Amino acid sequence: MTESNSIKLLKPKLSKVLPETNLSSEDIFKEASFSSSFIKDCCIENLDSSHVSFDEIIFKNVIFRNVSLNNLELTDVRFENCDLSNADLREASIHRVEFINCKLVGTNLSDSTLRNVTFKNCSGKYALLRFADLKLVSFDSCQIPSSDFEESQFSKVEFKNSDMTQCQLSGVMLKGIDFSTCEIDGLGARTSDVYGAIVTDAQAISLARLLGIVIKK
């Protein structure tokens, strides 16, 4: 996919004006539900909960520290300049969500379902998306080296202008995925995984190692 043929994502459905809401860790108990709020300039920390849902929410300048939110539901949510590093968000359901200028270092989204999700200008080294189900997902200008997508399902997923050095994509069908604007040195994948992937001449030489080909200069 070239930029002119970028996938069309549905954006979060957000009201033009959302009431500003204070949120603390004590508010986020099991099966808690939050909607139609603007949450900014706070730190949510030392949290261990599950089955929490956020609907029509903007998080801005929010730090999530030492947070575990398994089976999280996010619908029509935007994260701006937030830090979710090392957050445990396994088995999340994420629909019409944007992560803009966010830190996602070591964030665990394994076994999650992502639909119409944008990651833009995010730092996500060591992010975990193993066994995740991604459909209509865009990584644009992201730093995601050494992230792990092992055995994930991709459908209409794009990577643009991103650092994917040493990403693990073993078990992921990459046919039709355009890596031509990305850094993919050390990409981890099987020979069958990269069949049909779109790469530059230089990237093809790097991927040739996966095929056991020795390139003689």
N, C-alpha and C positions, 0 to 999 in steps of 0.2 A: 504494500500500500504506500503510495507516495503521499505527500502532504495534501495534494489536491484531491486525493481519494480517501481522505481521512474518514474514519467511521463517524457516524452521527450519533451523538449521545444525548439522552434526555437530561436536562439540567434539573437540579433540585427545585421543587415547587415551593417558593418562599414568598411570603407576604412582603410588600415593600417596607412596611414598618412592623417590627416585632418588639414586644415589650421586653425591656431589660430585666433579667432575672438573676438573682443571686443563687448560686448552687454550691453546696459543700458536700464532702464525702458522706456526711451523716444523712443526707437526703436520699442517697442512692442505695436503697435497700433492695433486697431480692424482689424481682417482678415490678419494680417501680417504673412509672411511665411519665415522660415529660413531653410537652408539645408547645409549639408556637412561642419560642423564647429566643432572646439574644443573650448569650452568656459570654462574658469577656473578663480579661484581666484577673484571673484567679488560678489557684492551684488545687487540683483534686488529687489527694494522695492517700496512700495506705488503705486502698479500697479493694475488697474482695467480695464480689456479688455476681449475680447471674440473672439472665432473662430480663434485663433492663432494656427499655425501649425509649428512643428519642425520635420525635416526629416534628418536622418543620422547625429546625433549630440551627442557629448560627453560633459556632464557638469561635471566639477571636482572642488570641493571646492567652490561651488556656494551657496550663501545664498539667499533664496526667503523670503522676509520679508513683511508682510502686502500685500499679493498678491492674487488677484482674477482673475482667467483665466477660465471662464466657456466655455464649448464646446471646450476645448483644444484638439488638435490632436497631438499625439506623435507616430512616426513610426521610428523604428530602432534608438533608443535613449538609452544611458547609463548615469545614474546619479551615480557619485562616490563621497562619502564623502560630500554630499550636505544636506542642511537643508531646508526642505519644510514644517516645522512645521506651523500648522494653515492655510496653503494655501487653498484657496477655488477653487477646481478643479472639481466642479460638472459637470456631463454630458460629461466627457472626453472620448475620443476614444484612447486607448492605445494598440499598437501592436508591438510586438518584442522589449520589453523595459526591462532594468535591473535597479533596485535600489540597489546599493551596499554600505553598511555602511552609510546609510542615516538616517536623523532624519525626522520622519513623524508624530510627535506628534500632534494630533488633525487635521491632514490633511483630507480634505473633498473630497472624491471621490464618493459620492453618485450618483446613476443613471448613473454610468460610464460603459463602455464596456472595458474589459481587455482580451487580447488574447496573449498567449506566453509571460507572464510577470513574472519576478523573483524578489522577495524581499529577500535579503540575508544580515544577520547581521544588520537589520534595527531596529530602535526604533520607534514604532508607537502606543504608548499608546493613547487611545481615538480617534484613527483614525475612520473615518466614511466611510463605504462602503455600506450603505443602498440601497436596490433596484438596486445594481450593477449586471452586467452580467459577471461572471468570467469563462473563459474556458482556460485550460492549464496555470494555475497560481501556482506558488510555493512560500511558505513562509518558508524560511530556516534559522534557528537560529535567529529568530526575537523576539523582546520584544513587544507584541501587547496586553497587558492587557487592559480590558475595551474598546476594540474596538467594533465597531457595524457593523455587516453584516446583519442586519434584512431584511428578505424578498429578499435576493439576490439569484441569480441563480448560482449554482455550477456545473461545468462539468470538470472533470479531474483537481481537485484542491488538493494540498497537503500541509500539515503542518508538518514540521520536526524540532524537538529540539527547540520549540518555547514556550514562555510564553503566554498562552491564558487565564489567570485567569480572570474570570468575563466577558469574551467575550459574546456579545449578538448575538446568531445565531437563534433566533426565526424565523420560517418561511423558514428556509433553509433545503433542503433535504441533510442529512449527510450520507446517505447510502454509504458504501465503503470508507469513509474518515477515514484515520488512524491517530488517536490522540495519539498513544501509546508512542511517545517520547516527548510529550508536557505536559505542566502544564495546566489543564483545570478546576481547582477548581472554583466553582461558575458559571460555564457555564450556560448561559441563553438560553433555548431551550424548545420546546414543546415535549411531549412524542413521537409524530409521527415524529418529526424532527430527533431524535437520533436513530430511527430504522435502524439497519444494520451498525451503526458506529463501527469502530474497536478501542477497548480500552483495557487497562490492567485490571487485577483483581481489583486493588486499584481504578482505575478510574471508574470501574463499580459500586463500592460501592458509590462513590460520585454522579454518575448519577442516582443511585437508588432513590434519593430524588425527581427527576423529575417524577418518577412513583408513588410517594406517598408511597413508601415502607419504613417501619420502620425496621432498622437492629438492632437486639438485640444481644448484646455481651454476 
